[in-house]
Amino acid sequence: MPKTKSQGVVFGLLMSYFMAYGMEVFNVAIKMGYGTDLSQMTNAVFLGALKEASYMGLFVFLFSSLWGNRIGARFMHRHKTENPYLNRLLRQAGTVGIMCPTMSMVAAILFNLLMGGAPFSQIIAIWIGTVLKNFPIAFFWNMYGAAPLTHRVFQKIYA
């Protein structure tokens, strides 16, 4: 885990971009029509996801730095246990619990309103639908993909 402010920034950037990329793979695949059968995806999904993650990762980093990480930490402290590993999972769950709705709002505004032309009057419905679609993936991608990958890469950098 990060011990200095600069290590915290590196850790945060790694986590932000790993989360953004994983979520964009899922969302680009759905946009490309693979929603009912993700096992038929092609490599084009990964390139499209890389493009979108390049800027979505900045939003993730910004909002997790402003409130996501703090709320996740408060959630963990509220449910703290003797087990450090369980505490880490609780912090991750708390962070996903606030970051998924936050990033779903960013995505709804960006992709549906600004780029998609949807009327602003539909923002709440679009946002709720986006949260419902993304939350399960965000939770499991964080727990079993992005967080372990971030920890592994971070340890390699600072070993």
N, C-alpha and C positions, 0 to 999 in steps of 0.2 A: 504494500500500500504506500501511497505517497507520503514522504516525510518532509518535503519542502514545498513552498508555494509553486515553484517552477515544475516540480514533479507532479503536483496537483493539476496544473494546466495540461501537461502532457497526458496524464491519465484521463482527464476530462475530454480532451480532444480525441483520444483513441476510442473511448467509450461512445462519445457522440457520433463519430463517423461509423463505427461498427454497428451501432443501433440504426442509424439512418440508412446505411447500405442494406442491412437485412430487411428493414421495413420497406424500402424502395423495391427490392427484389420482389417481395410479395405484391405490392401495389402495382408495379409495372406489369407483372404477370397477369394480374386481374384485368388491367387496362388493355392488354394485348389479347384478351379473350381466353386465358387459361384458367379462369376462376373455377370451373367445374372439374378440371383435370390438370392439376399442377405438374403431374408426372410427364406431361407432353411439352413442357417448356423447352425453348431453344436458347442458344447462347445470346441471342439478341436481347433477351430479358436482362442479362447481367450488364450489358453495355448501357442500356437505357437506365437501369438502376444506378449505375456509376455516375451518370450525368446528373440525375436528380439528387443523389446523395451528396454531390459536391457542394450544393448550396443548402440542402436541408440539414446537413450536419452542422452548419453554422447556426441555424435556428435552434437545433437541439442543444448545442453548446451554450448559446446565449441564455435560453430559458432554463436549462438545468442549473446554470451558474446563478441566475437571478433567484429562482425559487424551487426548482425541482429537487436539487440535492438537499436543501434545507428541510423541505417537507418530508422527504424520504428519511432523513436522519431523525426527525421528530417522531415519525411513525415507528421507527425501530426503537427509539427510547421509550415510547409508550408501551411497547410490547416486549421489552428487553428480557433476555433469558441468560442463563449461565453459559450457554453454548455460543462461542464466537462465530461459528459458521452459520448457525441459525440466525444470529443477529445480522450478519451480512446479507442473508437472504431476505430478512425482514426489511432491511434498508432498500434493497433492490426492488422489492414489491411495493414499498411506499413510494419510491421514485417513479416507477412505472405507473402507479395509480394516479399520479398528478401529471406526468409527462405525456402519457397517451392522450388524455383529453386536450392538453395544451397543443401538442403537435397535430392532433386531428383538426383543431380549429385553424391552425396555420395552413394545413393542407386543404381544408374546405375553402378557405378564403382564396388561397393561391390557385389551386387547380380547378375548383368549381366556379367561383365567382369571377376572378380576374382573367383566368385563361379559358374557362369553360363557358362564360357568359350566363351562368345561372342568376336568377334574380336574387337580390339581397334579402328579400322577404322569406326566402327558403333557407337561410343560413342555419337556423336552429335545427331543422330537420336534416339537412346535409351533415351538420356537425355530429348529431346523435348517430346517424347512420355510419359515419366514418369511425366514430369511437367503437360502435358495436362490431364493425368489421375488423378493426385493427387491434383492439385490446387483447384478445387471446393470443394473437401472434406476437405482439409486443412483449407480453408477459413471458411466454415461453422462449422467445428469441433472446430476451435479456437473461433469463435464468440459465439457459443451456447453450447459448451461442455467444452473444456479445460480451457478457461479463467474464466468462472463463477465458475467452480469447483476449480480452483487454488485459486481464491479470497476467496471462502467459506472456504477451508481448511486452507489457510493462516490466515484468521481471527480467526478461531478456535484455531490455535496454539498460536497466539499472542494476544488473547482477554484479 
